[in-house]
Amino acid sequence: MFGFGKPKNPDAHRYYLLPGQGRGARRKHQRQLIAAWVVGAIAAAILGAGLWLLNRRY
């Protein structure tokens, strides 16, 4: 009750970090976005080539 210094507040440091909110979050998000663009472009190219081959064949 008669402690020295500031009174202890148990809620002072109560916060939670979700995954992706740490130090390298921006860099990680940018890498994932670039990877998604690359995978999307490859998938679109494969699908487009497949449709072109089907159209050419029949």
N, C-alpha and C positions, 0 to 999 in steps of 0.2 A: 504494500500500500504506500509506503514512504520510500519508493525506490529513487535512485539517482538517475539523472538523464531524462530522456524523452519517455513518455509512457508507451508501452508496447501496443501496437495495433496489429492484430492478427490478419486483418484484411488489407494491409498496406501492400503486400507483394502477392496478392492473389490474382493471378492471370494465367491463362493457358495458351500455349502456342499450338496451333493446328499444323498438320503437316504442310510444308510449303511456305511457312511464314518465317523461316529461319534466315540465316545470313545469306546464303546463295540462292534465295528464292527467285530473284529476277533472272539470274543467269540460267537457272534450271528451267524456268518457264520458257525462256527464249530458245533453249536447246530443244525442248519438247515441241515447241511450235514449229521450228525448222524441220524437225523429224516428221511431224505430221504433214507438212507441206510436201516433203520429199516422197513419203509413202503415198500420199494422195495423187501426186503427179505420176508416179510409177503405176499405180492402180488404174488411173485414167488412161495412160498410154496403152496398157495391156488390154483394157476393155475396148478402147478405140481401135486397136489393131485387130482384135478379135471380130468386132463388128465389120470392119473393113474387109477382112478375109471372108467372112460369111457373105457379105454383099457381092464380093467379087466372084465367089464360087458359084452362087446360084443366080 
